[in-house]
Amino acid sequence: VQLVESGGGLVQPGGSLRLSCAASGFTFSSNAMRWYRQAPGKEREWVAAISSAGGNTNYADSVKGRFTIFRDNAKNTVYLQMNSLKPEDTAVYYCNVFRSGSPYWGQGTQVTVSS
């Protein structure tokens, strides 16, 4: 299993970013995918999840209405569209998949929201 995140960067408050996670090594279209984040000095927290076919999504209350998770099963990629970003969204963002009960993580991509 390999997960490679990209798309992070520095953005001003109120701005937008789109994160991508390219997956390989498993049947992507058969697995739910998730995004997590970890801010400095804090525990990793769940952000969003999407079902295998993309028809069901769930969000943490802190991002609901601002972030959108979606996927392209033809490209084995899951995305996180982040709008109306706030300084408290600053974190390393990770995509995640569970396989045989074990979690797999990418290397993460840094998102910094600052003026």
All heavy atoms as an XYZ file, in Angstrom:
877
protein
N       0.846     -1.187      0.000
C       0.000      0.000      0.000
C       0.883      1.239      0.000
O       1.802      1.362      0.804
C      -0.920      0.023      1.238
C      -1.703      1.338      1.316
C      -1.869     -1.178      1.200
N       0.587      2.153     -0.909
C       1.308      3.419     -0.943
C       0.313      4.550     -1.116
O      -0.574      4.482     -1.971
C       2.333      3.452     -2.077
C       3.219      4.693     -2.051
C       4.362      4.629     -3.065
O       4.319      3.851     -4.007
N       5.368      5.475     -2.872
N       0.469      5.563     -0.280
C      -0.361      6.754     -0.337
C       0.564      7.962     -0.424
O       1.446      8.118      0.421
C      -1.248      6.862      0.899
C      -2.189      5.683      1.165
C      -2.835      5.806      2.545
C      -3.249      5.590      0.087
N       0.359      8.807     -1.414
C       1.225      9.970     -1.617
C       0.367     11.223     -1.699
O      -0.360     11.423     -2.674
C       2.080      9.816     -2.888
C       2.963     11.038     -3.069
C       2.922      8.539     -2.833
N       0.481     12.062     -0.661
C      -0.265     13.311     -0.620
C       0.503     14.437     -1.309
O       1.744     14.432     -1.323
C      -0.555     13.731      0.831
C      -1.350     12.738      1.644
C      -0.465     11.842      2.492
O       0.708     11.643      2.110
O      -0.942     11.340      3.529
N      -0.237     15.390     -1.828
C       0.347     16.583     -2.425
C      -0.672     17.708     -2.387
O      -1.843     17.476     -2.085
C       0.781     16.307     -3.870
O      -0.331     15.939     -4.667
N      -0.201     18.917     -2.675
C      -1.102     20.052     -2.776
C      -1.083     21.015     -1.614
O      -1.759     22.043     -1.644
N      -0.326     20.699     -0.578
C      -0.249     21.612      0.550
C       0.543     22.870      0.208
O       1.126     22.991     -0.866
N       0.547     23.804      1.154
C       1.292     25.040      0.952
C       0.868     26.110      1.932
O       0.155     25.836      2.905
N       1.314     27.311      1.653
C       0.983     28.476      2.474
C      -0.161     29.248      1.808
O      -0.079     29.566      0.612
C       2.207     29.380      2.616
C       2.002     30.720      3.323
C       1.587     30.508      4.776
C       3.270     31.559      3.228
N      -1.190     29.545      2.570
C      -2.348     30.263      2.038
C      -2.834     31.256      3.077
O      -2.701     31.023      4.289
C      -3.463     29.267      1.633
C      -3.969     28.487      2.837
C      -4.580     29.956      0.892
N      -3.394     32.358      2.617
C      -3.924     33.364      3.537
C      -5.277     32.924      4.083
O      -5.996     32.142      3.442
C      -4.062     34.698      2.825
C      -2.738     35.329      2.438
C      -2.922     36.736      1.868
O      -4.015     37.127      1.468
N      -1.842     37.487      1.835
N      -5.645     33.420      5.251
C      -6.993     33.125      5.777
C      -8.059     33.489      4.757
O      -7.976     34.530      4.094
C      -7.072     34.005      7.022
C      -5.655     34.152      7.472
C      -4.844     34.221      6.203
N      -9.045     32.608      4.633
C     -10.092     32.792      3.647
C      -9.795     32.171      2.305
O     -10.679     32.100      1.440
N      -8.562     31.720      2.109
C      -8.169     31.129      0.849
C      -8.567     29.675      0.712
O      -9.236     29.100      1.590
N      -8.129     29.080     -0.399
C      -8.488     27.698     -0.711
C      -7.252     26.904     -1.122
O      -6.288     27.460     -1.648
C      -9.504     27.662     -1.864
O     -10.710     28.302     -1.519
N      -7.335     25.606     -0.889
C      -6.329     24.654     -1.361
C      -7.044     23.361     -1.705
O      -8.083     23.043     -1.108
C      -5.270     24.361     -0.297
C      -4.133     25.359     -0.067
C      -3.284     24.892      1.120
C      -3.286     25.531     -1.292
N      -6.474     22.623     -2.633
C      -6.965     21.278     -2.936
C      -5.829     20.290     -2.725
O      -4.785     20.384     -3.365
C      -7.480     21.172     -4.366
C      -7.976     19.759     -4.705
C      -8.523     19.674     -6.110
N      -9.776     20.414     -6.226
C     -10.495     20.480     -7.337
N     -10.074     19.833     -8.434
N     -11.605     21.178     -7.370
N      -6.047     19.362     -1.811
C      -5.084     18.298     -1.561
C      -5.438     17.080     -2.392
O      -6.613     16.801     -2.641
C      -5.082     17.924     -0.084
C      -4.860     19.061      0.920
C      -4.805     18.486      2.337
C      -3.636     19.856      0.599
N      -4.414     16.345     -2.785
C      -4.591     15.095     -3.521
C      -3.864     13.973     -2.805
O      -2.847     14.207     -2.147
C      -4.032     15.218     -4.942
O      -4.665     16.245     -5.669
N      -4.379     12.779     -2.953
C      -3.727     11.587     -2.408
C      -3.797     10.502     -3.469
O      -4.888      9.985     -3.768
C      -4.402     11.143     -1.125
S      -3.802      9.547     -0.501
N      -2.646     10.169     -4.026
C      -2.561      9.114     -5.039
C      -2.290      7.789     -4.353
O      -1.337      7.678     -3.572
C      -1.459      9.446     -6.031
N      -3.124      6.810     -4.639
C      -3.041      5.515     -3.965
C      -2.599      4.423     -4.925
O      -2.918      4.454     -6.125
C      -4.396      5.166     -3.372
N      -1.892      3.452     -4.389
C      -1.487      2.291     -5.170
C      -1.253      1.112     -4.244
O      -1.141      1.269     -3.026
C      -0.216      2.595     -5.975
O       0.852      2.929     -5.119
N      -1.214     -0.079     -4.821
C      -0.918     -1.272     -4.042
C      -2.124     -1.983     -3.471
O      -1.974     -2.968     -2.736
N      -3.299     -1.481     -3.780
C      -4.531     -2.121     -3.346
C      -5.645     -1.703     -4.301
O      -5.470     -0.813     -5.132
C      -4.869     -1.753     -1.901
C      -5.166     -0.290     -1.671
C      -6.473      0.162     -1.540
C      -4.141      0.643     -1.576
C      -6.754      1.499     -1.326
C      -4.408      1.987     -1.356
C      -5.716      2.415     -1.234
N      -6.801     -2.353     -4.156
C      -7.930     -2.044     -5.022
C      -8.625     -0.801     -4.488
O      -9.494     -0.868     -3.627
C      -8.900     -3.231     -5.095
O      -8.196     -4.409     -5.479
C     -10.010     -2.942     -6.110
N      -8.234      0.330     -5.028
C      -8.679      1.634     -4.524
C     -10.198      1.743     -4.525
O     -10.792      2.206     -3.536
C      -8.063      2.734     -5.388
C      -8.436      4.133     -4.975
C      -7.837      4.723     -3.876
C      -9.380      4.868     -5.695
C      -8.167      6.009     -3.486
C      -9.721      6.157     -5.322
C      -9.109      6.731     -4.212
N     -10.832      1.314     -5.590
C     -12.271      1.504     -5.742
C     -13.103      0.666     -4.772
O     -14.317      0.854     -4.691
C     -12.688      1.184     -7.179
O     -12.360     -0.152     -7.496
N     -12.460     -0.227     -4.039
C     -13.170     -1.077     -3.084
C     -13.027     -0.603     -1.642
O     -13.510     -1.281     -0.726
C     -12.667     -2.520     -3.181
O     -12.941     -3.069     -4.451
N     -12.341      0.506     -1.442
C     -12.007      0.944     -0.084
C     -12.465      2.363      0.212
O     -12.262      3.269     -0.613
C     -10.496      0.861      0.130
C     -10.014     -0.562      0.266
O      -9.923     -1.099      1.371
N      -9.724     -1.193     -0.853
N     -13.039      2.540      1.405
C     -13.278      3.883      1.899
C     -11.944      4.568      2.168
O     -10.953      3.905      2.482
C     -14.108      3.833      3.176
N     -11.930      5.873      2.037
C     -10.718      6.650      2.264
C     -11.013      7.776      3.250
O     -12.154      8.241      3.354
C     -10.209      7.243      0.950
C      -9.817      6.232     -0.104
S      -8.402      5.223      0.367
C      -7.109      6.456      0.472
N      -9.981      8.195      3.932
C     -10.137      9.236      4.952
C      -9.002     10.242      4.875
O      -7.904      9.923      4.413
C     -10.151      8.603      6.349
C     -11.294      7.632      6.560
C     -11.053      6.751      7.782
N     -12.080      5.728      7.916
C     -12.060      4.578      7.245
N     -11.084      4.289      6.401
N     -13.040      3.714      7.421
N      -9.291     11.444      5.343
C      -8.266     12.455      5.583
C      -8.198     12.722      7.082
O      -9.255     12.818      7.746
C      -8.586     13.747      4.851
C      -8.326     13.715      3.376
C      -9.225     13.458      2.383
C      -7.068     13.959      2.718
N      -8.612     13.513      1.159
C      -7.290     13.827      1.327
C      -5.782     14.275      3.165
C      -6.274     14.007      0.387
C      -4.784     14.452      2.233
C      -5.029     14.315      0.865
N      -6.973     12.871      7.576
C      -6.711     13.255      8.947
C      -5.767     14.458      8.912
O      -5.160     14.770      7.878
C      -6.027     12.129      9.722
C      -6.910     10.976     10.107
C      -7.334     10.047      9.165
C      -7.316     10.787     11.436
C      -8.137      8.972      9.516
C      -8.104      9.712     11.808
C      -8.505      8.814     10.843
O      -9.302      7.744     11.201
N      -5.626     15.101     10.064
C      -4.637     16.164     10.176
C      -4.041     16.169     11.570
O      -4.664     15.701     12.524
C      -5.247     17.527      9.850
C      -6.291     18.015     10.846
C      -6.918     19.307     10.339
N      -7.914     19.826     11.285
C      -8.684     20.874     11.044
N      -8.583     21.537      9.875
N      -9.559     21.279     11.944
N      -2.833     16.724     11.652
C      -2.154     16.835     12.943
C      -1.483     18.188     13.026
O      -0.575     18.497     12.237
C      -1.130     15.719     13.125
C      -0.525     15.683     14.516
C       0.205     14.385     14.784
O       0.582     13.653     13.881
N       0.420     14.085     16.065
N      -1.955     18.984     13.967
C      -1.373     20.302     14.220
C      -0.229     20.159     15.218
O      -0.186     19.202     16.001
C      -2.443     21.242     14.760
N       0.692     21.122     15.227
C       1.829     21.048     16.165
C       1.354     20.914     17.608
O       0.487     21.681     18.065
C       2.550     22.374     15.934
C       2.195     22.771     14.545
C       0.795     22.296     14.336
N       1.898     19.939     18.296
C       1.570     19.750     19.702
C       0.226     19.117     19.977
O      -0.184     19.017     21.146
N      -0.465     18.688     18.922
C      -1.791     18.089     19.099
C      -1.813     16.672     18.529
O      -0.962     16.292     17.735
C      -2.852     18.946     18.416
C      -3.021     20.328     19.033
C      -4.216     21.046     18.447
C      -4.441     22.393     19.115
N      -5.625     23.097     18.565
N      -2.832     15.930     18.939
C      -2.997     14.584     18.403
C      -3.585     14.640     16.992
O      -4.251     15.614     16.621
C      -3.912     13.771     19.321
C      -3.321     13.483     20.681
C      -4.164     12.523     21.498
O      -5.262     12.166     21.046
O      -3.713     12.133     22.581
N      -3.320     13.578     16.248
C      -3.900     13.481     14.909
C      -5.415     13.367     15.030
O      -5.931     12.623     15.870
C      -3.323     12.263     14.184
C      -3.611     12.232     12.705
C      -2.817     11.121     12.021
N      -1.375     11.359     12.124
C      -0.471     10.623     11.486
N      -0.853      9.610     10.698
N       0.808     10.871     11.636
N      -6.136     14.120     14.185
C      -7.590     14.099     14.239
C      -8.173     13.787     12.870
O      -7.637     14.192     11.827
C      -8.144     15.439     14.761
C      -7.874     16.633     13.866
C      -8.595     17.896     14.328
O      -9.385     17.836     15.286
O      -8.352     18.951     13.705
N      -9.303     13.104     12.908
C     -10.007     12.775     11.677
C     -10.670     14.026     11.104
O     -11.220     14.849     11.829
C     -11.061     11.714     11.989
C     -12.015     11.464     10.875
C     -11.778     10.794      9.710
C     -13.376     11.901     10.817
N     -12.909     10.787      8.941
C     -13.896     11.457      9.589
C     -14.193     12.635     11.673
C     -15.216     11.717      9.214
C     -15.497     12.893     11.296
C     -15.991     12.434     10.079
N     -10.627     14.161      9.782
C     -11.186     15.325      9.111
C     -12.394     14.959      8.254
O     -13.446     15.604      8.338
C     -10.121     16.002      8.224
C     -10.736     17.131      7.397
C      -8.965     16.519      9.071
N     -12.236     13.929      7.398
C     -13.307     13.604      6.460
C     -13.142     12.167      5.994
O     -12.041     11.606      6.034
C     -13.293     14.543      5.264
N     -14.249     11.589      5.532
C     -14.237     10.226      5.016
C     -15.158     10.134      3.815
O     -16.135     10.889      3.702
C     -14.678      9.238      6.088
N     -14.843      9.184      2.934
C     -15.660      8.963      1.746
C     -15.756      7.468      1.494
O     -14.777      6.733      1.663
C     -15.075      9.718      0.524
C     -16.021      9.637     -0.669
C     -13.680      9.223      0.184
C     -15.658     10.616     -1.789
N     -16.936      7.019      1.107
C     -17.151      5.606      0.845
C     -16.436      5.178     -0.446
O     -15.953      6.014     -1.213
C     -18.649      5.330      0.725
O     -19.205      6.092     -0.336
N     -16.413      3.883     -0.680
C     -15.633      3.357     -1.802
C     -16.095      3.897     -3.162
O     -15.265      4.205     -4.025
C     -15.687      1.829     -1.802
O     -17.030      1.386     -1.855
N     -17.394      4.038     -3.331
C     -17.916      4.543     -4.603
C     -18.088      6.057     -4.610
O     -18.409      6.641     -5.643
C     -19.245      3.870     -4.923
N     -17.895      6.662     -3.437
C     -17.987      8.113     -3.355
C     -19.355      8.668     -3.029
O     -19.527      9.878     -2.928
N     -20.313      7.782     -2.816
C     -21.661      8.263     -2.600
C     -21.953      8.771     -1.210
O     -22.915      9.509     -0.994
N     -21.125      8.388     -0.253
C     -21.319      8.815      1.132
C     -20.071      9.516      1.648
O     -18.960      9.020      1.481
C     -21.624      7.613      2.025
C     -22.989      7.015      1.716
O     -23.991      7.713      1.735
N     -23.011      5.731      1.421
N     -20.287     10.659      2.272
C     -19.188     11.418      2.856
C     -19.553     11.846      4.266
O     -20.731     12.002      4.601
C     -18.863     12.669      2.027
O     -20.038     13.485      1.909
C     -18.379     12.295      0.626
N     -18.532     12.025      5.089
C     -18.720     12.515      6.450
C     -17.598     13.484      6.788
O     -16.473     13.338      6.286
C     -18.719     11.356      7.450
C     -19.982     10.524      7.362
O     -21.039     10.947      7.802
N     -19.868      9.354      6.774
N     -17.914     14.438      7.665
C     -16.938     15.479      8.002
C     -16.923     15.736      9.504
O     -17.952     15.645     10.180
C     -17.303     16.787      7.292
C     -17.306     16.674      5.792
C     -18.469     16.352      5.108
C     -16.133     16.863      5.058
C     -18.471     16.228      3.724
C     -16.130     16.740      3.676
C     -17.300     16.424      3.016
O     -17.301     16.300      1.661
N     -15.767     16.124      9.988
C     -15.672     16.633     11.348
C     -16.424     17.963     11.421
O     -16.471     18.717     10.442
C     -14.207     16.834     11.729
N     -16.992     18.233     12.573
C     -17.767     19.463     12.723
C     -16.931     20.706     12.415
O     -17.446     21.704     11.913
C     -18.325     19.557     14.141
C     -19.463     18.579     14.386
O     -20.029     18.054     13.400
O     -19.783     18.347     15.570
N     -15.650     20.627     12.709
C     -14.776     21.791     12.546
C     -14.567     22.185     11.082
O     -14.154     23.317     10.804
C     -13.422     21.535     13.211
O     -12.814     20.384     12.650
N     -14.848     21.277     10.153
C     -14.618     21.571      8.732
C     -15.892     21.491      7.898
O     -15.870     21.833      6.715
C     -13.543     20.638      8.120
C     -12.274     20.674      8.960
C     -14.060     19.212      7.970
N     -16.967     21.078      8.508
C     -18.225     20.893      7.773
C     -18.652     22.210      7.128
O     -18.634     23.264      7.770
C     -19.294     20.381      8.729
C     -20.475     19.712      8.050
C     -21.371     19.041      9.103
C     -20.678     17.895      9.794
N     -21.563     17.187     10.761
N     -19.018     22.131      5.856
C     -19.431     23.321      5.127
C     -18.291     24.075      4.464
O     -18.529     24.966      3.635
N     -17.051     23.720      4.826
C     -15.883     24.396      4.229
C     -15.024     23.437      3.399
O     -14.416     23.861      2.416
C     -15.009     25.011      5.332
C     -15.731     26.040      6.175
C     -14.751     26.747      7.123
N     -14.139     25.820      8.079
C     -12.830     25.613      8.180
N     -11.989     26.261      7.380
N     -12.343     24.761      9.089
N     -14.954     22.181      3.819
C     -14.136     21.175      3.139
C     -15.045     20.193      2.397
O     -16.150     19.885      2.848
C     -13.307     20.384      4.142
C     -12.182     21.146      4.796
C     -12.071     22.524      4.690
C     -11.208     20.463      5.521
C     -11.041     23.215      5.299
C     -10.165     21.137      6.133
C     -10.076     22.507      6.035
N     -14.530     19.688      1.276
C     -15.238     18.665      0.506
C     -14.270     17.552      0.132
O     -13.207     17.824     -0.436
C     -15.842     19.261     -0.776
O     -16.729     20.333     -0.441
C     -16.616     18.200     -1.553
N     -14.628     16.328      0.474
C     -13.841     15.167      0.082
C     -14.506     14.542     -1.144
O     -15.730     14.414     -1.208
C     -13.718     14.151      1.242
C     -12.776     13.006      0.875
C     -15.083     13.627      1.682
C     -12.444     12.075      2.060
N     -13.693     14.174     -2.124
C     -14.215     13.480     -3.291
C     -13.120     12.603     -3.859
O     -11.957     12.708     -3.455
C     -14.783     14.461     -4.334
C     -13.796     15.456     -4.900
C     -13.243     15.275     -6.156
C     -13.452     16.603     -4.181
C     -12.356     16.196     -6.692
C     -12.559     17.533     -4.707
C     -12.012     17.328     -5.958
N     -13.487     11.739     -4.784
C     -12.521     10.777     -5.295
C     -12.749     10.536     -6.772
O     -13.851     10.713     -7.292
C     -12.605      9.469     -4.508
C     -13.924      8.733     -4.636
C     -14.032      7.614     -3.584
N     -13.040      6.565     -3.813
C     -12.673      5.682     -2.871
N     -13.223      5.725     -1.670
N     -11.786      4.755     -3.162
N     -11.681     10.081     -7.431
C     -11.736      9.670     -8.829
C     -11.180      8.255     -8.874
O      -9.952      8.060     -8.834
C     -10.915     10.625     -9.695
C     -11.028     10.309    -11.178
O     -11.389      9.168    -11.531
O     -10.747     11.190    -11.986
N     -12.046      7.282     -8.928
C     -11.587      5.893     -8.876
C     -10.835      5.488    -10.143
O     -10.040      4.546    -10.096
C     -12.771      4.960     -8.629
C     -13.220      4.978     -7.176
O     -12.541      5.523     -6.298
N     -14.389      4.407     -6.908
N     -11.046      6.186    -11.227
C     -10.294      5.901    -12.453
C      -8.828      6.332    -12.314
O      -7.956      5.788    -12.995
C     -10.933      6.598    -13.635
N      -8.600      7.303    -11.424
C      -7.233      7.810    -11.220
C      -6.641      7.346     -9.891
O      -5.521      7.754     -9.543
C      -7.233      9.341    -11.267
C      -7.599      9.914    -12.627
C      -7.504     11.433    -12.617
C      -7.815     11.997    -14.000
N      -7.725     13.485    -14.008
N      -7.394      6.517     -9.148
C      -6.918      6.044     -7.832
C      -6.485      7.212     -6.945
O      -5.438      7.156     -6.279
C      -5.755      5.060     -7.986
C      -6.196      3.693     -8.469
O      -7.382      3.475     -8.734
N      -5.276      2.774     -8.603
N      -7.288      8.243     -6.928
C      -6.939      9.449     -6.198
C      -8.128      9.950     -5.389
O      -9.262      9.950     -5.879
C      -6.460     10.548     -7.165
O      -5.339     10.061     -7.905
C      -6.057     11.804     -6.411
N      -7.833     10.372     -4.169
C      -8.827     11.029     -3.325
C      -8.366     12.463     -3.082
O      -7.167     12.726     -2.998
C      -9.041     10.257     -2.002
C      -7.768     10.166     -1.182
C     -10.184     10.850     -1.195
N      -9.330     13.357     -3.002
C      -9.040     14.784     -2.899
C      -9.689     15.375     -1.650
O     -10.663     14.838     -1.123
C      -9.586     15.517     -4.124
C      -9.075     15.010     -5.442
C      -9.767     14.017     -6.139
C      -7.911     15.521     -6.006
C      -9.306     13.539     -7.362
C      -7.454     15.057     -7.222
C      -8.147     14.073     -7.896
O      -7.688     13.616     -9.104
N      -9.146     16.500     -1.229
C      -9.775     17.279     -0.175
C      -9.745     18.737     -0.617
O      -8.675     19.364     -0.658
C      -9.056     17.107      1.168
C      -9.743     17.769      2.352
C     -11.080     17.079      2.668
C      -8.842     17.762      3.584
N     -10.902     19.258     -1.001
C     -11.030     20.661     -1.361
C     -11.295     21.452     -0.090
O     -12.276     21.187      0.611
C     -12.178     20.848     -2.353
C     -12.436     22.296     -2.741
C     -11.287     22.895     -3.530
O     -10.732     22.256     -4.422
N     -10.922     24.135     -3.206
N     -10.426     22.406      0.188
C     -10.519     23.174      1.426
C     -10.756     24.638      1.077
O      -9.905     25.272      0.443
C      -9.240     23.015      2.243
C      -8.873     21.561      2.511
S      -7.441     21.395      3.608
C      -6.173     22.134      2.600
N     -11.890     25.159      1.485
C     -12.253     26.557      1.246
C     -12.385     27.297      2.573
O     -12.489     26.680      3.636
C     -13.570     26.635      0.481
C     -13.501     25.981     -0.883
O     -12.452     25.950     -1.520
N     -14.623     25.445     -1.340
N     -12.392     28.607      2.500
C     -12.558     29.457      3.695
C     -11.598     29.017      4.797
O     -11.993     28.853      5.954
C     -14.011     29.401      4.188
O     -14.907     29.806      3.184
N     -10.353     28.847      4.443
C      -9.371     28.326      5.396
C      -9.133     29.309      6.534
O      -9.163     30.534      6.355
C      -8.066     28.004      4.683
C      -8.103     26.687      3.891
C      -6.988     26.645      2.854
C      -7.997     25.511      4.836
N      -8.891     28.726      7.706
C      -8.654     29.480      8.934
C      -7.275     29.127      9.482
O      -6.759     28.037      9.219
C      -9.710     29.122      9.976
C     -11.150     29.287      9.519
C     -12.106     28.792     10.585
C     -13.554     28.931     10.143
N     -14.502     28.436     11.197
N      -6.700     30.014     10.269
C      -5.394     29.688     10.867
C      -5.406     28.367     11.637
O      -4.403     27.646     11.634
C      -5.138     30.877     11.792
C      -5.844     32.010     11.128
C      -7.097     31.400     10.550
N      -6.517     28.043     12.245
C      -6.600     26.786     13.003
C      -6.654     25.541     12.122
O      -6.612     24.420     12.631
C      -7.808     26.802     13.950
C      -9.124     27.165     13.301
C      -9.466     28.649     13.482
O      -8.569     29.497     13.324
O     -10.648     28.932     13.762
N      -6.712     25.720     10.805
C      -6.609     24.585      9.891
C      -5.153     24.220      9.607
O      -4.890     23.221      8.932
C      -7.307     24.904      8.563
C      -8.802     25.072      8.701
O      -9.435     24.281      9.423
O      -9.353     26.010      8.080
N      -4.233     25.017     10.111
C      -2.810     24.730      9.925
C      -2.453     23.384     10.544
O      -2.708     23.145     11.724
C      -1.958     25.838     10.550
O      -2.191     27.064      9.840
C      -0.477     25.491     10.485
N      -1.879     22.502      9.723
C      -1.570     21.142     10.168
C      -0.888     20.393      9.031
O      -0.870     20.862      7.882
C      -2.838     20.397     10.581
N      -0.362     19.225      9.363
C       0.034     18.268      8.338
C      -1.185     17.397      8.061
O      -1.790     16.853      8.991
C       1.228     17.417      8.786
C       1.582     16.397      7.707
C       2.426     18.301      9.097
N      -1.529     17.285      6.791
C      -2.704     16.517      6.383
C      -2.267     15.166      5.809
O      -1.357     15.101      4.978
C      -3.512     17.306      5.359
C      -4.307     18.429      5.977
C      -3.682     19.567      6.474
C      -5.697     18.339      6.116
C      -4.408     20.590      7.080
C      -6.429     19.349      6.709
C      -5.777     20.466      7.191
O      -6.500     21.472      7.792
N      -2.959     14.120      6.266
C      -2.628     12.757      5.867
C      -3.853     12.078      5.268
O      -4.972     12.227      5.788
C      -2.202     11.930      7.067
C      -0.994     12.435      7.806
C      -1.130     13.347      8.861
C       0.287     11.981      7.493
C      -0.020     13.800      9.551
C       1.399     12.426      8.186
C       1.241     13.327      9.215
O       2.344     13.777      9.902
N      -3.657     11.285      4.236
C      -4.740     10.411      3.819
C      -4.512      9.033      4.417
O      -3.390      8.684      4.823
C      -4.921     10.360      2.305
S      -3.598      9.587      1.395
N      -5.583      8.273      4.488
C      -5.586      7.035      5.257
C      -6.497      6.014      4.606
O      -7.557      6.345      4.069
C      -6.051      7.339      6.683
C      -6.539      6.128      7.432
O      -7.703      5.743      7.323
N      -5.643      5.522      8.191
N      -6.081      4.757      4.703
C      -6.934      3.637      4.331
C      -6.694      2.516      5.335
O      -5.575      2.363      5.855
C      -6.643      3.153      2.895
C      -5.245      2.589      2.779
C      -7.690      2.148      2.426
N      -7.744      1.783      5.656
C      -7.624      0.612      6.500
C      -7.638     -0.633      5.617
O      -8.526     -0.800      4.782
C      -8.767      0.545      7.510
C      -8.552      1.424      8.706
C      -8.896      2.768      8.667
C      -7.998      0.923      9.879
C      -8.689      3.591      9.760
C      -7.786      1.730     10.979
C      -8.133      3.070     10.925
N      -6.655     -1.488      5.840
C      -6.577     -2.733      5.110
C      -6.358     -3.854      6.108
O      -5.405     -3.825      6.887
C      -5.421     -2.697      4.103
C      -5.571     -1.618      3.034
C      -6.553     -2.061      1.987
N      -6.079     -3.286      1.320
C      -6.872     -4.134      0.697
N      -8.181     -3.917      0.674
N      -6.377     -5.200      0.098
N      -7.211     -4.848      6.098
C      -7.120     -5.977      7.038
C      -6.996     -5.497      8.470
O      -6.240     -6.071      9.264
C      -5.916     -6.867      6.675
O      -6.032     -7.353      5.353
N      -7.732     -4.439      8.770
C      -7.762     -3.932     10.123
C      -6.611     -3.032     10.508
O      -6.576     -2.508     11.630
N      -5.661     -2.844      9.623
C      -4.505     -1.996      9.927
C      -4.576     -0.697      9.139
O      -4.929     -0.707      7.964
C      -3.201     -2.710      9.567
O      -3.039     -3.875     10.340
N      -4.198      0.417      9.781
C      -4.210      1.704      9.080
C      -2.934      1.910      8.278
O      -1.840      1.537      8.718
C      -4.302      2.712     10.227
C      -3.580      2.048     11.350
C      -3.842      0.585     11.202
N      -3.103      2.519      7.118
C      -1.963      2.916      6.300
C      -2.031      4.425      6.086
O      -3.121      4.982      5.905
C      -1.979      2.190      4.951
C      -1.683      0.713      5.065
C      -2.700     -0.196      5.355
C      -0.379      0.230      4.920
C      -2.432     -1.550      5.479
C      -0.105     -1.118      5.040
C      -1.136     -2.008      5.320
O      -0.863     -3.345      5.447
N      -0.864      5.046      6.110
C      -0.767      6.502      6.037
C       0.203      6.926      4.947
O       1.194      6.240      4.677
C      -0.265      7.065      7.368
C      -1.079      6.670      8.546
C      -0.869      5.605      9.361
C      -2.240      7.334      9.055
N      -1.827      5.565     10.344
C      -2.687      6.620     10.179
C      -2.949      8.473      8.662
C      -3.805      6.996     10.919
C      -4.060      8.849      9.402
C      -4.483      8.119     10.506
N      -0.033      8.082      4.374
C       0.946      8.704      3.526
C       1.948      9.475      4.363
O       1.905      9.455      5.592
N       2.828     10.214      3.673
C       3.869     10.971      4.379
C       3.352     12.311      4.879
O       4.006     12.965      5.698
C       5.079     11.196      3.449
C       4.952     12.368      2.486
C       3.960     12.140      1.355
O       3.452     11.025      1.147
N       3.668     13.187      0.596
N       2.187     12.706      4.379
C       1.582     13.969      4.800
C       1.987     15.141      3.929
O       3.027     15.115      3.261
N       1.146     16.162      3.948
C       1.443     17.400      3.241
C       1.102     18.572      4.165
O       0.044     18.579      4.796
C       0.682     17.482      1.903
O       1.110     18.628      1.161
C      -0.827     17.510      2.080
N       2.009     19.529      4.262
C       1.858     20.642      5.200
C       0.919     21.700      4.633
O       1.099     22.153      3.496
C       3.209     21.274      5.501
C       3.152     22.505      6.377
C       2.781     22.192      7.820
O       3.361     21.291      8.422
N       1.834     22.938      8.384
N      -0.041     22.102      5.430
C      -0.923     23.224      5.106
C      -0.722     24.288      6.181
O      -0.877     24.011      7.375
C      -2.398     22.785      5.056
C      -3.316     23.999      4.914
C      -2.611     21.810      3.908
N      -0.371     25.485      5.752
C      -0.174     26.598      6.672
C      -1.085     27.744      6.252
O      -1.016     28.203      5.105
C       1.281     27.063      6.675
O       2.131     25.971      7.043
C       1.483     28.202      7.674
N      -1.934     28.169      7.170
C      -2.861     29.267      6.912
C      -2.411     30.452      7.751
O      -2.510     30.436      8.976
C      -4.304     28.883      7.245
C      -5.263     30.016      6.851
C      -4.689     27.583      6.552
N      -1.907     31.466      7.072
C      -1.343     32.608      7.785
C      -1.304     33.822      6.873
O      -1.128     33.695      5.660
C       0.065     32.277      8.272
O       0.681     33.418      8.858
N      -1.454     34.983      7.477
C      -1.333     36.214      6.709
C       0.092     36.747      6.781
O       0.395     37.787      6.196
C      -2.320     37.255      7.227
O      -2.145     37.457      8.616
